[in-house]
């Protein structure tokens, strides 16, 4: 039986239910996520602004329970879904930061945005919005901490990555067999993977965990 390595902590029961039975799997997280106590970042919120950008599902976890009134824009469909579940007023969502930045530039006058993000957030939003007169009030509310991950790559036939930072972390200590397959959650992660390997690389059409699993299943269920 083929074996696949997931480099992010995922629910094992969910994987068993949704992953093709042709595969065995193992989870070795390349990153450790530490959500900040809310008292560490709550005073950084600009109360003069009622516009909020939420970078990820981890940021949603960080702000859960805070009384924040305003309009929310999100990166990622699952981020938007979780915001809606906690009662936030979602006005727009894009799959990638650059697309959200372009939407803001096209639809809003220059203003200040409260931006909830992690310590390793990418510069895309800052660069695009600042060029067009917008200001981001950065509120770091969680850390993505690289793990010292060392594995026996020869044990695996495929590898799955969910962020550029996880890719960098993994390949800092590891390589992958030439005949292995790599699955990626999205475009930015795929571009990072290309810096380290020329292996067969399959990218989800939409950056969602569910779409990654669909790509994996399609690949292996159609192989003879």
C-alpha positions as CSV (number, residue, x, y, z in Angstrom):
1,X,0.0,0.0,0.0
2,X,1.2,3.5,-0.9
3,X,2.0,5.8,2.0
4,X,1.5,9.6,2.1
5,X,2.9,12.2,4.5
6,X,0.8,15.2,5.6
7,X,3.0,18.0,6.9
8,X,0.2,19.7,8.8
9,X,-1.8,18.5,11.8
10,X,-5.1,17.2,10.5
11,X,-8.0,15.4,12.1
12,X,-7.1,11.7,11.7
13,X,-10.7,10.6,11.8
14,X,-11.6,13.1,9.0
15,X,-8.7,11.8,7.0
16,X,-9.7,8.1,7.4
17,X,-13.2,9.0,6.3
18,X,-12.2,11.1,3.3
19,X,-8.9,9.8,2.0
20,X,-8.9,6.9,-0.5
21,X,-8.6,3.4,1.1
22,X,-5.7,2.8,-1.3
23,X,-3.4,5.0,0.9
24,X,-1.9,4.7,4.3
25,X,-0.9,8.0,5.9
26,X,1.2,9.6,8.5
27,X,1.1,13.2,10.0
28,X,4.3,15.0,10.9
29,X,3.5,18.7,11.3
30,X,6.2,21.1,10.0
31,X,4.8,24.0,12.1
32,X,3.5,24.5,15.6
33,X,0.8,27.1,16.0
34,X,0.6,29.1,19.2
35,X,-2.5,31.3,19.6
36,X,-1.8,34.4,21.6
37,X,-3.8,35.2,24.8
38,X,-6.2,38.0,23.7
39,X,-4.8,40.4,26.3
40,X,-1.5,40.3,24.4
41,X,-3.0,41.9,21.3
42,X,-6.4,43.5,22.1
43,X,-5.0,46.9,22.8
44,X,-3.5,47.0,19.3
45,X,-6.9,47.2,17.7
46,X,-7.6,50.6,16.1
47,X,-11.1,51.4,17.4
48,X,-11.3,54.2,14.9
49,X,-11.5,51.7,12.1
50,X,-14.5,49.4,11.6
51,X,-12.8,47.4,8.8
52,X,-11.1,44.1,9.5
53,X,-9.0,41.7,7.4
54,X,-8.6,38.2,8.8
55,X,-5.7,36.2,7.3
56,X,-6.4,32.6,8.3
57,X,-8.4,30.2,10.4
58,X,-5.8,30.6,13.2
59,X,-6.6,34.3,13.3
60,X,-10.3,33.4,13.7
61,X,-9.5,31.2,16.7
62,X,-7.4,34.0,18.2
63,X,-10.3,36.6,18.1
64,X,-13.0,34.2,19.1
65,X,-15.1,35.8,21.9
66,X,-13.9,39.3,21.3
67,X,-16.7,41.9,20.7
68,X,-15.5,43.3,17.4
69,X,-18.2,45.2,15.4
70,X,-17.5,46.1,11.8
71,X,-17.1,44.7,8.3
72,X,-14.8,41.6,7.8
73,X,-12.8,40.6,4.7
74,X,-11.2,37.2,4.7
75,X,-8.5,35.2,3.0
76,X,-9.7,31.7,2.4
77,X,-13.2,30.2,2.2
78,X,-12.9,28.3,5.4
79,X,-11.7,31.4,7.1
80,X,-14.8,33.2,6.0
81,X,-17.0,30.2,7.0
82,X,-15.6,30.2,10.5
83,X,-16.0,34.0,10.8
84,X,-19.6,33.6,9.8
85,X,-20.1,30.9,12.4
86,X,-18.9,33.2,15.2
87,X,-21.3,35.9,14.0
88,X,-19.0,38.3,12.1
89,X,-20.3,40.4,9.3
90,X,-18.5,39.0,6.2
91,X,-18.5,41.3,3.2
92,X,-16.0,39.6,1.0
93,X,-13.6,36.7,0.7
94,X,-10.8,35.8,-1.7
95,X,-8.6,32.7,-1.9
96,X,-5.3,34.6,-2.1
97,X,-4.0,37.8,-0.5
98,X,-3.1,39.4,-3.8
99,X,-6.7,39.0,-5.0
100,X,-8.1,40.5,-1.8
101,X,-5.7,43.4,-2.1
102,X,-6.9,44.1,-5.6
103,X,-10.5,43.9,-4.5
104,X,-9.9,46.4,-1.7
105,X,-8.1,48.8,-4.1
106,X,-11.0,48.6,-6.6
107,X,-13.8,48.9,-4.1
108,X,-12.7,51.1,-1.2
109,X,-11.3,54.5,-0.6
110,X,-7.9,54.6,1.1
111,X,-8.4,54.0,4.8
112,X,-7.0,52.0,7.8
113,X,-7.6,48.3,8.1
114,X,-7.2,46.2,11.3
115,X,-5.3,43.2,10.0
116,X,-5.3,40.1,12.2
117,X,-2.4,37.7,11.2
118,X,0.4,35.5,12.3
119,X,4.1,36.3,12.8
120,X,5.0,34.9,9.4
121,X,2.5,36.7,7.3
122,X,3.5,37.4,3.7
123,X,4.1,41.0,2.6
124,X,1.6,40.9,-0.3
125,X,-1.2,42.9,1.4
126,X,1.2,45.5,2.8
127,X,2.9,46.1,-0.6
128,X,-0.2,46.3,-2.7
129,X,-2.4,48.4,-0.3
130,X,0.3,50.8,0.8
131,X,1.0,51.7,-2.9
132,X,-2.7,52.7,-3.1
133,X,-3.0,54.8,0.0
134,X,-4.3,52.2,2.4
135,X,-2.9,51.6,5.9
136,X,-2.7,48.2,7.6
137,X,-2.8,48.1,11.3
138,X,-1.0,44.8,11.8
139,X,-2.2,42.8,14.8
140,X,-0.2,39.6,15.2
141,X,-2.3,37.2,17.1
142,X,-0.6,33.8,16.7
143,X,2.9,32.4,15.9
144,X,3.8,29.8,13.3
145,X,6.8,28.1,14.7
146,X,9.0,25.9,12.5
147,X,9.6,22.4,13.9
148,X,12.9,20.6,13.7
149,X,11.4,17.9,11.5
150,X,13.7,15.1,10.4
151,X,12.0,12.1,8.7
152,X,12.9,9.1,6.6
153,X,11.5,10.3,3.3
154,X,12.1,6.9,1.7
155,X,9.1,5.6,3.7
156,X,6.7,7.7,1.7
157,X,5.4,7.7,-1.8
158,X,3.8,11.2,-1.6
159,X,4.0,14.4,0.4
160,X,1.4,17.1,1.1
161,X,2.1,20.7,1.9
162,X,-0.3,23.5,3.1
163,X,1.9,26.6,3.3
164,X,5.1,28.1,1.9
165,X,6.6,28.2,5.5
166,X,5.9,24.5,6.0
167,X,7.7,23.9,2.7
168,X,10.7,25.9,3.8
169,X,10.8,24.2,7.1
170,X,10.5,20.7,5.7
171,X,13.2,21.1,3.1
172,X,15.6,22.7,5.5
173,X,16.3,19.2,6.9
174,X,14.7,16.8,4.4
175,X,14.5,15.9,0.8
176,X,12.0,13.7,-1.1
177,X,12.6,10.7,-3.3
178,X,12.7,11.5,-7.1
179,X,9.8,9.2,-7.9
180,X,7.5,10.6,-5.2
181,X,4.5,12.8,-5.8
182,X,3.9,16.2,-4.1
183,X,0.5,17.7,-3.4
184,X,0.0,21.4,-2.7
185,X,-2.9,23.4,-1.3
186,X,-2.4,26.4,-3.6
187,X,-0.4,28.6,-5.9
188,X,1.9,30.3,-3.3
189,X,2.8,27.0,-1.7
190,X,3.4,25.4,-5.1
191,X,5.8,28.2,-6.1
192,X,7.8,27.6,-2.9
193,X,7.9,23.8,-3.6
194,X,9.4,24.5,-7.0
195,X,12.5,26.0,-5.3
196,X,13.4,22.6,-3.9
197,X,12.3,19.9,-6.2
198,X,11.2,19.0,-9.8
199,X,9.0,16.1,-8.7
200,X,5.5,15.6,-10.0
201,X,3.5,18.4,-8.4
202,X,-0.3,18.5,-8.2
203,X,-2.0,21.7,-6.9
204,X,-5.6,22.0,-5.6
205,X,-7.7,24.2,-7.9
206,X,-9.1,26.0,-4.8
207,X,-6.9,26.4,-1.6
208,X,-8.9,24.2,0.7
209,X,-8.0,21.0,2.5
210,X,-11.0,19.3,1.0
211,X,-9.8,20.1,-2.5
212,X,-6.3,18.7,-1.7
213,X,-7.9,15.4,-0.6
214,X,-9.9,15.3,-3.8
215,X,-6.8,15.8,-5.9
216,X,-5.0,13.0,-3.9
217,X,-8.0,10.6,-4.3
218,X,-8.4,11.3,-8.0
219,X,-4.7,10.7,-8.6
220,X,-4.5,7.4,-6.8
221,X,-8.0,6.0,-7.6
222,X,-7.3,6.4,-11.4
223,X,-3.9,4.8,-11.3
224,X,-3.8,1.1,-12.3
